[in-house]
Structure formats: structure tokens, C-alpha cells
């Protein structure tokens, strides 16, 4: 299986500081979608930068059998599909992994991660 990364950015700059009810709903669906894919073993890592300006972005690192399947996974992301986020897909390959990342994953999964209100 190949690795891919999609980068997401909010379409509307004010989204991070003043999300609409619709945007908040789509981001909650986005988080649930990624959480499900993580539990299935498709998503390897997902997160976002912590700045709240127009340079902010999120990434989703995942595995798929082909570029076409990767594109389908990205386009099915509810926030991408609804136009809350614009997304770009890249073939990707992990070169190095810190053992600390595995420790963090165990803490996140054991703690029942919950979606931040307007975070990617």
C-alpha cells in the first residue's frame, strides 16, 4: 500500500475565529470521518497547525492502494466535499519516525480523542 498526504486549508479566512454553524457541523463530520479511518488503519496521522491566520493548514497522512483511491478518500472528507476546506493531494513516503510518536499515539487513543470545535 502506498502513502499519501492531503493538505487542507480553510476556504474562508474567518473560519478559525468565527465559524458558522454549517462550518462547525462539517468540521465535526470531518473529525469523525478521520477518526473512523484511523480506527480502520487507513489514516496514519492527522492534525493542524496551531496558528489562526491565513497561513494555517492541516494534514492527513494515510495509506491507499492507488492515487485514484487516495483522491476518493480525500474528496469524501465531509469538510472538503462541502467546500469548507480546499484540499491538495500528494504522494508521500515516511522516511523517519520518532519513537515518541508511538507514545503520543497511545496516549491519544487511550484518552478518547475528541474533536476541537473548529479545528481541522
C-alpha positions in Angstrom: 0.0 0.0 0.0 1.3 3.5 -0.9 1.3 6.5 1.4 -0.4 9.8 0.6 -0.8 13.2 2.3 -3.5 15.7 1.7 -3.2 19.2 2.9 -6.3 21.2 3.8 -6.8 24.9 4.2 -10.0 26.7 5.2 -11.7 28.4 2.3 -12.9 31.3 4.4 -10.2 33.1 6.5 -12.6 33.9 9.3 -13.5 30.3 9.8 -11.0 29.7 12.5 -12.1 32.6 14.7 -15.8 32.8 13.8 -17.1 29.6 12.2 -20.7 29.4 11.0 -22.9 26.7 12.3 -22.6 24.9 9.0 -18.8 25.1 9.0 -18.7 23.7 12.6 -21.0 20.9 11.6 -18.9 19.9 8.6 -15.7 20.1 10.8 -17.3 17.7 13.3 -18.1 15.3 10.5 -14.6 15.8 9.1 -13.1 14.8 12.5 -15.5 11.8 12.8 -14.6 10.7 9.3 -10.8 10.8 10.0 -11.3 9.1 13.4 -13.1 6.3 11.7 -10.4 6.0 9.0 -7.8 6.0 11.8 -9.5 3.1 13.6 -9.7 1.2 10.3 -5.9 1.7 9.9 -6.1 3.9 6.8 -5.1 7.2 8.4 -1.7 7.2 10.0 -1.6 10.8 11.3 -3.8 13.9 11.1 -3.5 17.3 12.6 -3.3 21.0 12.0 -1.0 24.0 12.6 -2.0 26.0 15.7 -1.8 29.4 14.2 -5.1 31.1 13.4 -4.2 33.3 10.4 -4.4 32.7 6.7 -1.3 30.5 6.7 -2.9 27.7 8.8 -3.3 24.3 7.3 -4.0 20.7 8.3 -2.5 17.4 7.0 -3.8 13.9 6.7 -1.2 11.2 6.2 -2.8 7.9 5.1 -2.5 4.8 3.0 -4.3 3.8 -0.1 -3.9 1.2 -2.9 -3.7 3.9 -5.7 -3.7 7.6 -6.4 -7.3 7.2 -7.5 -8.3 5.6 -4.2 -6.4 8.3 -2.3 -8.3 11.0 -4.2 -11.6 9.4 -3.4 -10.7 9.3 0.3 -9.7 13.0 0.2 -12.9 14.0 -1.7 -15.1 12.1 0.7 -13.9 14.1 3.6 -17.1 15.9 4.6 -15.4 19.3 5.0 -13.6 19.0 1.7 -16.8 17.8 0.0 -18.8 20.7 1.5 -16.2 23.3 0.4 -15.2 24.3 4.0 -11.6 23.2 3.2 -9.7 23.2 0.0 -7.5 20.1 -0.4 -4.4 19.1 -2.3 -3.2 15.5 -2.6 0.4 14.4 -2.7 2.1 11.0 -3.0 4.1 10.7 0.2 6.6 8.4 1.9 7.6 8.4 5.6 11.4 8.4 5.9 11.9 8.7 9.7 9.7 8.2 12.7 10.5 9.1 16.3 9.6 6.5 18.9 7.9 9.4 20.7 5.3 9.5 18.0 4.2 6.0 19.0 4.0 7.1 22.7 1.8 10.0 21.7 -0.5 7.8 19.6 -1.0 5.5 22.6 -1.9 8.5 24.8 -4.3 10.0 22.2 -6.0 6.7 21.6 -6.3 5.7 25.2 -7.7 9.2 26.1 -10.7 9.0 23.7 -9.7 11.9 21.5 -12.5 14.4 20.9 -12.9 17.0 18.2 -12.0 20.6 18.9 -14.9 22.8 17.9 -13.4 24.5 14.8 -10.1 22.7 14.3 -9.1 20.6 11.4 
